[in-house]
């Protein structure tokens, strides 16, 4: 059967591309070898947030006394099996939601492993047969998987990746997590809250190394307060399995140490899924293990496109979705809808949460900007005090010459829900005093944004 557009992969890039294409009256099919919705819905973004919510509820119960509520703490016991099952149910529900959207938009799903055999054809190995499907355009959206370090091979039992961390049969007594990016930090939060002894190992000088240094230090303090052992400037040299325990050799700046844990979680990043899908046979260009595309996401083979984690750029679900829409609309002949990759929000759903957009203070200085920096701590926020969530701050960096917002860096309760406003602010090109004069509701955590902007210009009221 022939289609207008074939999409290989059904994650946040693939399924969004399919739906947008169907809205524009293209005949569309999606090829998927695993669960509909991809890693994000089934083994990433969604189930991890379910686990984090369970951890948050547990934390509230343990600290109910702080809110004037007395609970017998001896009876507060997390049921790990039920927590894991809830996260799987949430993920399954979201996957079914995408399946419903496919049905609603008359998008066909072809279950099986796909491989490109020419610029218009994909061979699909289903459970029953091998078929060939053709289309005028093909979009590759195969996503990524947990990255393996050369000296740390994952066995899925003692040395695991994020997928296994979402489906463990029992709560481990201890866990060493390698890598403190979003994946590593979020799992550290979850398992620490449930009672696992956590050691978080980071090669760089600070945890969450891509974020503002003040934000990173604040999160590190919160982790240490929660009794998460944080080791920065450290690398894992090897892991030996002895008597069913992981003996981890860690090299620090000063010495070499051995640490023991029941399980090791490798969270050092992701690897694009570009193997065995026909790229080499077709001569599709690869650069730095990613598919090379032009500004419209077209590869060097006319009519074949690629989006999401398999191309250069931030490996984030919302980026893949934005690329999907931009790609489809360009195919449809719309005016350019190019993505501003300098205005992509980043979120880490720890406690406190972390959110950012734009460049940080250090990069702004390195790039030669004359800057104004405004910072407002949540200790001065009435809503934060009432909520018992006083950790963190809002930090805004403005270009002193143009008064435009170069970067925003937030750490605190629910800041991942606040960052989109600052993304919109940067996109609109408004100036600092537009933000200062925007009336924010009181009492809210978001007032800290207005106050931080005012602080940069010596006009802050509540600090």
C-alpha positions in Angstrom: 0.0 0.0 0.0 1.2 3.5 -0.8 1.0 6.5 1.6 1.7 10.2 1.3 3.9 10.1 4.4 5.5 7.1 6.3 6.8 7.7 9.8 9.3 5.4 11.4 8.8 5.6 15.1 5.9 6.7 17.3 7.5 8.8 20.0 6.8 12.5 20.7 8.4 13.3 17.3 6.7 10.5 15.3 3.2 10.6 16.6 3.0 14.4 16.5 4.3 14.4 12.9 1.6 11.8 12.1 -1.3 13.7 13.6 -0.2 17.0 12.1 0.1 15.4 8.7 -3.3 13.8 9.0 -4.8 17.2 10.0 -3.4 18.5 6.7 -5.2 15.6 4.8 -2.2 13.5 4.1 -2.6 9.7 4.1 -0.2 8.6 6.9 1.1 5.4 8.4 3.3 5.0 11.4 5.7 2.0 11.8 6.5 1.0 15.4 8.2 -2.1 16.7 7.4 -1.5 20.4 4.9 0.5 22.4 2.9 3.4 20.8 4.2 6.6 22.2 7.9 5.7 22.3 10.3 5.9 25.1 8.9 9.2 26.5 5.4 8.0 27.1 6.3 4.4 28.1 9.8 4.4 29.7 10.8 8.1 30.2 9.0 11.4 30.8 5.6 10.1 31.9 6.3 7.1 34.2 9.2 8.9 35.9 6.8 11.7 36.8 4.4 9.2 38.3 7.2 7.8 40.5 8.2 11.4 41.5 4.6 12.1 42.5 4.5 9.1 44.7 7.7 10.2 46.3 6.3 13.7 46.8 3.2 12.4 48.5 5.3 10.2 50.8 7.4 13.1 51.7 4.3 15.2 52.5 3.0 12.5 54.8 6.4 12.1 56.6 6.4 15.9 57.2 2.7 16.4 57.9 3.6 17.8 61.3 5.1 20.8 59.6 1.6 21.6 58.3 -0.1 21.1 61.7 -1.3 17.6 60.9 -0.4 14.7 63.2 0.1 11.3 61.5 1.4 8.1 63.0 4.6 7.9 61.0 5.2 4.3 62.0 2.4 3.3 59.7 3.5 5.3 56.6 5.1 2.6 54.4 5.6 2.9 50.7 4.4 -0.2 48.7 7.1 -0.3 46.1 5.2 -2.9 44.0 2.0 -0.6 43.9 4.1 2.5 43.1 5.8 0.8 40.2 2.4 -0.6 39.0 0.8 2.8 39.2 3.6 4.3 37.0 3.1 1.5 34.5 -0.6 2.1 34.4 -0.1 5.8 33.9 2.2 5.1 31.0 -0.2 2.6 29.5 -3.0 5.1 29.7 -1.0 7.7 27.8 -0.1 5.2 25.2 -3.7 4.3 24.7 -4.5 8.0 24.4 -2.1 8.2 21.4 -3.7 5.1 19.9 -7.0 6.9 20.2 -5.6 10.0 18.5 -4.3 7.8 15.7 -7.7 6.2 15.2 -9.5 9.6 15.4 -7.2 10.9 12.6 -7.3 7.8 10.4 -3.6 7.1 10.9 -2.6 3.5 10.2 -0.2 1.8 12.6 2.1 -0.9 11.2 3.6 -3.0 14.0 7.0 -4.3 13.3 10.7 -3.4 12.7 11.2 -1.0 9.8 14.2 -0.6 7.5 14.6 1.8 4.6 15.4 0.1 1.3 15.0 3.1 -1.0 13.9 6.7 -0.8 10.3 5.7 -1.0 10.1 2.3 0.6 10.4 0.8 4.0 10.5 -3.0 4.6 8.7 -4.0 7.8 9.2 -7.3 9.6 6.0 -8.0 11.5 5.3 -10.9 13.8 3.7 -12.8 10.9 5.4 -11.6 7.7 7.7 -9.2 6.0 5.9 -6.5 4.0 6.9 -3.4 1.9 5.2 -0.1 2.2 5.9 3.0 0.1 5.3 6.7 0.4 6.1 10.0 -1.2 7.9 11.2 1.9 9.5 9.3 4.8 10.2 10.7 8.3 12.7 8.9 10.5 11.8 9.4 14.2 13.4 6.4 15.9 14.5 8.2 19.1 17.2 7.0 21.4 18.1 4.5 24.2 20.2 4.5 27.3 23.9 5.1 26.6 26.5 2.5 27.7 30.0 3.5 28.8 32.7 1.3 27.2 33.9 0.1 30.7 30.4 -0.2 32.2 28.2 -2.7 30.3 24.6 -2.9 31.4 23.4 -6.4 32.2 19.8 -5.3 33.0 20.1 -6.9 36.5 22.9 -5.4 38.6 24.0 -2.7 36.2 20.9 -1.1 34.7 19.6 1.7 32.6 16.5 3.9 33.0 14.1 1.3 31.6 15.0 -1.3 34.2 14.9 1.4 36.9 11.2 1.9 36.1 10.3 -1.8 36.5 12.4 -3.2 39.4 10.7 -6.1 41.2 11.8 -4.9 44.6 13.2 -1.8 46.3 17.0 -1.9 46.5 18.6 -1.2 49.8 21.4 0.8 48.0 22.0 2.2 44.6 24.9 4.0 42.9 23.8 6.4 40.1 26.4 7.4 37.5 25.5 10.7 35.9 23.6 13.6 37.5 21.7 15.0 34.5 17.9 15.0 34.5 17.6 11.2 34.4 20.1 10.5 37.2 18.9 13.3 39.5 15.3 12.4 39.1 15.9 8.7 39.9 18.1 9.7 42.8 15.2 11.7 44.2 12.7 8.9 43.7 14.7 6.1 45.2 16.1 8.2 48.1 12.5 9.2 49.0 11.4 5.5 49.0 14.3 4.6 51.4 17.2 3.5 49.1 20.6 4.6 50.1 21.8 6.7 47.1 25.3 7.7 45.9 25.2 10.1 43.0 28.5 10.2 41.0 29.2 13.0 38.5 32.3 13.5 36.4 31.9 17.3 36.1 32.5 19.8 39.0 28.8 20.2 39.7 25.7 18.1 39.4 23.2 19.0 36.6 26.3 20.4 34.8 24.3 22.0 32.0 22.4 24.3 34.4 23.4 27.5 36.1 26.0 26.9 38.8 24.0 28.6 41.6 21.1 26.4 40.7 23.3 23.3 40.7 24.7 24.1 44.1 21.3 24.7 45.5 20.1 21.3 44.3 23.2 19.6 45.6 22.5 21.1 49.1 18.9 19.8 48.9 20.2 16.4 48.0 22.7 16.3 50.8 20.0 17.4 53.2 18.0 14.4 52.0 21.1 12.2 52.7 21.9 11.6 49.1 25.7 11.2 48.9 26.9 13.5 46.1 30.3 12.9 44.5 31.5 15.4 41.8 34.7 15.5 39.9 34.5 11.7 40.1 34.5 8.9 37.5 33.6 5.2 37.7 36.6 3.2 36.6 35.1 -0.3 36.8 32.4 -2.3 38.5 32.9 -5.8 39.9 30.0 -8.1 40.9 31.0 -9.9 44.0 28.6 -11.9 46.2 25.7 -10.3 44.4 26.9 -6.8 45.2 28.3 -4.1 42.9 31.8 -3.1 44.0 32.3 0.3 42.2 35.8 1.7 41.8 35.5 5.5 41.8 38.4 7.8 40.9 38.2 11.2 42.6 40.5 14.2 42.3 42.6 13.0 45.2 42.3 9.2 45.4 40.6 6.0 44.2 37.8 4.6 46.3 35.6 1.6 46.4 31.9 1.8 47.0 29.4 -1.0 47.4 25.7 -1.0 46.2 23.0 -3.5 45.5 22.4 -1.9 42.1 24.2 0.5 39.8 22.1 2.8 37.5 24.0 4.2 34.5 22.4 7.5 33.6 25.2 9.0 31.4 23.0 10.0 28.5 21.4 8.5 25.5 22.5 6.9 22.2 20.5 7.6 19.0 18.7 4.6 17.4 20.2 4.8 13.9 21.6 1.3 13.5 20.1 -1.3 11.2 17.4 1.0 9.7 19.0 1.2 6.2 20.9 4.5 6.5 24.2 3.1 5.3 22.7 1.3 2.4 20.9 4.5 1.2 24.0 6.7 1.8 22.2 8.9 4.3 24.8 11.2 5.9 25.7 10.7 9.6 27.7 13.2 11.6 28.8 12.6 15.3 26.5 9.6 15.5 23.5 11.6 14.4 21.6 12.0 11.1 22.6 15.1 9.3 19.7 17.3 8.1 19.1 20.7 6.7 17.1 23.5 8.3 13.9 21.8 7.1 14.9 18.4 8.6 15.6 16.8 5.2 18.5 14.4 4.8 20.8 14.4 1.9 18.4 12.0 0.3 15.5 14.0 -1.1 12.2 13.1 0.4 13.6 11.5 3.5 13.5 13.5 6.8 14.7 13.0 10.3 13.6 14.6 13.6 14.1 14.2 17.4 16.9 12.6 19.3 18.5 11.2 16.2 19.5 14.6 14.9 21.7 17.4 16.3 20.1 19.5 19.0 18.6 19.1 22.5 17.3 15.5 23.1 14.0 16.6 24.6 10.5 15.4 23.9 9.1 18.9 23.3 11.9 19.6 20.9 11.0 16.5 18.9 7.4 17.5 18.8 8.2 21.0 17.6 10.5 19.6 14.9 7.7 17.3 13.8 5.3 20.1 13.3 7.9 22.3 11.6 8.9 19.5 9.3 5.3 18.5 8.3 4.3 22.1 7.7 7.3 22.7 5.5 6.4 19.6 3.5 2.9 21.0 3.1 4.3 24.2 1.7 3.7 26.5 4.7 5.9 29.5 5.3 9.1 28.9 7.2 8.4 27.9 10.8 12.0 27.5 12.0 12.6 26.6 15.6 14.7 29.0 17.7 17.0 26.5 19.4 18.2 29.3 21.7 14.8 29.5 23.3 14.2 25.9 24.3 13.1 25.3 27.9 14.8 22.7 30.1 13.2 21.0 33.1 14.3 18.7 35.8 11.6 17.3 38.1 13.5 16.9 41.3 12.5 18.4 44.6 13.1 21.3 44.3 12.4 21.4 40.6 14.8 23.0 38.1 13.8 25.0 35.0 15.7 27.2 32.6 15.8 28.9 29.2 18.5 30.8 27.4 22.1 31.2 28.5 23.4 31.2 32.1 25.4 34.0 33.8 28.8 32.4 33.1 28.1 32.0 29.4 26.7 35.5 29.1 30.0 36.9 30.5 32.0 34.6 28.2 30.1 35.8 25.2 30.9 39.4 26.0 27.6 40.6 27.2 27.3 43.5 29.6 24.6 42.0 31.9 22.2 42.9 34.7 21.3 40.0 37.0 18.2 39.9 39.1 17.6 37.2 41.7 14.6 36.7 44.0 14.7 33.9 46.7 11.6 32.0 47.6 12.3 32.6 51.2 10.9 36.1 50.5 7.7 34.7 48.8 4.5 34.6 50.8 3.1 31.7 48.7 6.3 29.7 49.1 6.3 30.2 52.9 2.6 29.2 53.1 3.3 26.1 50.9 6.3 25.1 53.0 8.5 25.3 49.9 11.0 28.1 50.6 14.0 26.4 48.9 15.2 28.0 45.7 15.0 31.2 43.7 14.4 32.9 40.3 17.4 34.3 38.6 17.1 36.4 35.4 19.9 37.7 33.2 19.3 40.7 31.0 21.4 42.4 28.3 22.2 45.7 29.9 22.4 47.4 26.5 19.1 46.1 25.0 17.3 45.1 28.2 16.3 41.8 26.6 16.2 38.6 28.6 19.3 36.5 27.9 18.5 33.7 30.3 16.2 32.5 33.1 17.2 30.0 35.8 14.7 28.8 38.3 14.9 26.3 41.2 11.9 25.7 43.5 8.5 24.2 43.9 6.6 23.9 40.6 9.0 26.1 38.6 8.6 23.7 35.6 5.1 25.1 35.3 6.4 28.7 35.4 9.2 28.5 32.7 6.8 28.6 29.7 5.9 32.2 30.4 9.6 33.2 30.2 10.0 31.3 27.0 7.1 33.3 25.6 8.6 36.5 26.9 11.9 35.9 25.1 10.1 34.9 21.9 8.1 38.1 21.9 11.2 40.2 22.2 9.8 42.2 25.1 12.1 44.2 27.4 12.8 44.0 31.1 10.4 46.7 32.1 7.6 45.0 30.2 8.1 42.1 32.6 8.5 44.3 35.7 5.2 46.1 34.9 3.3 43.0 34.1 0.9 42.5 37.1 1.4 39.1 38.6 -1.3 37.5 40.8 -0.7 37.5 44.6 0.1 35.3 46.3 1.8 33.0 43.8 5.3 31.6 43.3 5.3 33.3 39.8 5.5 36.7 41.5 9.2 35.9 42.0 9.7 36.3 38.3 8.5 39.9 38.4 10.5 40.6 41.5 13.7 39.1 40.0 13.3 41.3 37.0 12.8 44.3 39.3 15.9 43.3 41.3 18.0 43.5 38.2 17.1 47.2 37.9 17.1 48.1 41.6 13.4 48.3 41.7 12.5 45.2 43.8 9.9 45.7 46.4 9.8 42.6 48.6 13.5 42.1 49.2 
